[in-house]
Amino acid sequence: MSLSLQTSQTLALLGPSGSGKSTVLRMVAGLERQDSGEVWMAGQDVSRAPPEARNLGLVFQDYALFPHLRVLANVAYGPRRRGKSKAQAEQQAREALELVGLSQLEGRRIGELSGGQQQRVALARALAPRPPLLLLDEPLSNLDEQLRGQLRQDLRTLFESLSTTVLIVTHDQREALALADRVALMRSGRVVQVGGAAEVFGTPATAWVAEFLGQPNVFGRGDTALLVPESAFRLGEGPSYSVTFRQSTEEGQTVRVAHELGEITLHLSSREAEQASGGVLRLSLDQSRVREVPDDRLSI
C-alpha cells in the first residue's frame, strides 16, 4: 500500500476487522516495524525512528489513561516528557482541556469520569504537546451510539479548528464519512479504494466496496455487478412490482420489491410507504444512474 496525507487533512483508514488498519497506524506511530517500505513525515524518513522521536499524538481504543493521576496530570504527561517545565506542561494541558470542553474537570480522578469524558481526556492528552500529526485508533468504539453521534460532531468541529493533521482508524462507515476529508478503504491488507470521502461513498469502485459501505442494491452479473442506488428509482410511475417484505422504521418503512433486476430494497418515508399499501409498488428506473463495476465479493 502507498498513502499520502497532506497537512491539516483528516484521512480515515476504513475497513472490517482484521483488514490491517491498526497495523498501518502502529507502523506510522513507530510501535510496529514495517517489513519493507518507508514512513516519511515532513520530508524526513522516520522508518527507523522510535515513537518518541516522531512528534505525534496517539489516542488508543482503550484510551490508556493513568488511573493514579488526576485529569490535569494525565494531560500534562506528554509535554513533561518532551522537556517542558511543570508550569509550562500544565499550561499546555489546560489549553488542551479547554479545546475538548473539560476545563472544569482537571482535578477529577479518571475513575470518576464517564466514558465520553475519558475519551475527551485521552484526546486532550494527545493534543497537549501540540503535535503536527494526531493518530486515532477506533476512538469512539467503546461508547454507546447516542454518545458516539455527539462526539463525532464535536471531533469534526475540533479538527476543523486546529491545524493538526489527523489519521483515524475506524470500522464505522458513519464515523469515516462524518470525520474525514479523505477515506482509504482497506481489505485484507490492501487499499482497495481511496479518495475524497463523498467520492468513495458516492461512487464505490467495486461490488465489495459498495456492500461494505451499506449500498443495498448490488446485483451480480458474472464477473461484474450492477450498483443501483435508491435515487435511480421513481415511485408512482412505470410498471407495478410486488412488495415481498416491509418493516416499519422511525422514518417510515423499509420495503423489498420483486424487480426484474433482483430483489430491490427501498427506504420509504411514511408518505411514500402509502403507495405500497396494496402490496404493489409502481417504479420506474433511470438507467443512467445504474453503474457496472467489477464483482470482487468472492475474491480475497
N, C-alpha and C positions, 0 to 999 in steps of 0.2 A: 504494500500500500504506500501511497505517497499523498500527503496532505500539506497544505499551507494555510496559515491563519494570519490575517492582517491585524495591525494594531487597532485596538478599540472595537474589534469584531467579536461576536459570540458564535462559536461553532459547536453544534451538538453532534456527538457520536451516538447515533441511534441504532438499536438493533435488539434482537432477542437475547435472552440469557445464553452465555457461552459463545457469543459471536466474536469476542475479543476486544470489546470496548474498554473495559477496565484495564486490560493488559496494555493497550496503547497508552492510556492515561498514565499508568505506572512507569512506562518507559520514558514518556515525556518528563515525568517528575524525577526520574533517576532512581526510582525504587526497584526497578527491574531492568536488567541489561538486555538490549536487543541482540539477537543472534547475528544480524547484519544490518547495514544501513546506518544512517546518521540522524541525529536530532540537532537542529540548529535553532538558536534563539538570538534575535537581534544581531544577526550577522556572525555569530560565534558558534563553532561546533562544540556542543556540550555533551556529546555522546558518552564521554568517559567521566564527566564531572559528577561529583556526589550531589545529592539533593540539596544540601545546604548552600551549594555554590550556584544554583540555578535561578535564584531570586524569583521564586514563585510562591503563591499561596495555594493551600490544598485543603479542601473540605471533604472528609471521608463520609461514607454512607452512615456509619455509626457515630459520627461527629468527633470521637476520640478526645473528648474534653477531660481535663484533670479534675476528678471529683473532690480532691482535697483542697483545691484552690477556689477562691471566690471568683465571680464573673470577671471583675477587673483584672485580677492576676492572670486568669486564663487568657484574656485578650492581649495583655501586655507581654505575654511569654515570647512571642515572635520578635518584637522589637528589642527585648532584652538579649535574646540570643544573637541578635545582629549588632550588639555592642552599644545600644542606647543606654543612657543612664536610667535609673528608676523613674525619675521625674519625666524624662522625655518619653519613655516607654508608656507610662500611664497617660500622658497627654495624647499620644497616638491611639492608645486603647480607647480613651473616652471619645475621640473623634470617630473611631470605627463603630463604637456602640451607638453613637448618635445617628450614624448612617443607617443602621438597622433598627432604629427605634427602641433601643433598650437602655438608654442613659440612666433611667430610674432604677435599674436592677443591678448596678455594678457591685453592690455589696452582698448580693444573694449567693448562696451555695448552689452548685449545679443540681443537686438533688431536689432543690426547691423549685425548679423550673419545669414548665410544661415542655412537651416535645417540640412544639413550634418555637418556644423561647430558646431551647438548647440549639436548635438549628440556626437561629439567628446569632447566637453567641459563637458557634463554630464559624459562621461566615465572617463575623466581626474579627475573630482571631486571625483568619486568613487575610483579611484586608488591612489589619493594623500595620504591618510592615510596609504597606503601600507597594505591593508587588506589581510589576507590569503585566504579569500573567497569573490568572486565577484558574485553578483546576477544581472541578466539582464532580464527585463520583456519586451518582444517584442521590442527590442531596435531599430529595423530598420523599423518598420511598418509604420511610418509616412513619409517615404522618397519615392521618385519616384524610379522606377525599375532600371534605369541606375545607380543611386547613391547607391542603395542597393547592386548592384553587386560589385561595387568598395569597399564599406565598409565591405562587407563580407570577401573579401580577406585581407583587412587591419586588421580586427579584428583577423582573424586566425593567421596572422603573429605576431600580438601583443601578443596573448595568448601563442604562442609557445616561445616567447622571455622572458616571465615572469614565475615566479614560482607560480603565483596565481591560485587557484582552481576556476573554473567557473561553475555556474549553470545558464542556459539560458532557458527562456520560449519562445516558438515560435509556430505559426501555419503553418509556411512556411517550406515545406519539403526541399527545396534547402538550406535554411538557416541552418537547422539542420545538413544536410549532409556536408555542407561546413565548419561549425564551430566546430562540436562536435566530441570528441573521442567516446563517448557512447551516445545512444539515448534511452529514456524511452517514449514509445508511450502510451498516455492516452486516455481513452474513458469513458465517464460517471462516472468520479471519480475514475477509476481504471487504473492501469498499465496493459496493455494487452500484451506488449512485451518490453523487454529491452535487450540491448546487444551492441556490437560494431556497430558503425554507418554503416559500409559496410555490416555487417551481417544482421542487421534489414532491410536495404533497399534491400539487395540481396536475402534474404530468409524470406519473410513475413510469419508469423505463422498462419494467418487466412485469409479468403476472405476479411473481412472488412479492415484489415491492408493493404492487397495488393491494394485494391481500393483507400484507403486513401493516400497511398504512390504513386499513379499515375500509377499503373500497369493496362493496358487496358484490357487484355485478361483473364478475370475471369469468369468461366462458372460453374453455379450451377448444382449439381447432387444430389438433395435431401439434406441430412444433410452435404454433403461435396461439395467442389468446386475444379475445376481444374485450376491451375495457369499455363498459357502458355506464357513464355517470348518470345519476338520477336526473340531472339537469337536461339530459338528452330527451327525456320523455315529456310529453304534454298531455295533461289529463283532460278528459271530456271531449276528445276528438279522436277520430280513427276507429279501428276495429275494437270489438269488445273482447276482453280476456277474463278467464275465470280467476277469482281470488281463492287461493288454496290455503292461506294462513293469514290470521290477523291477531295483533296483540296491542292492547292499549298502552300508551306511553304518556308521560307528562305533557308532551307537545301535541299528541293526537293518537295516531296508530301507525304501527309497522305492519305492512302487508306484503305477501308474496303473491306473484301473479304468474300463471302458466302462459309464458310468451314463447313465440317460435324460436327465440334465441336460447331459451332456457328459463329457469325459474328466476324471475326478476324480483328483487327486494326494493321496496319503496318506503320512505318515511313520510307520512302524510300529516298535515295539520288536521285539526278537528273538522274544519270546513271541507277540506279535500276528502277526508275519510267518508263524508256523507255520500260522495259519488260512488263509493264501493259498497254501499249498504245493501244492495240487492245481490251481492255475491259475484258481481262482474264489474269490470272497470274498463272504460274506453281509454285507449292510449294510442298516441302517435309517436313515432321515433324520428328524431333528427339524425340521420345517418352521418352527417358531417361531424357530429360530436363523438362518434364511436372511433376508438383508436385500436390499432392492431400492434401488439408487442410480442416479443419472444415469451414463450411459456416455459419458464425455468423452475416451476414449482417442485418438480421431482429431482432436479439436479442438486448437487451438493457443492 
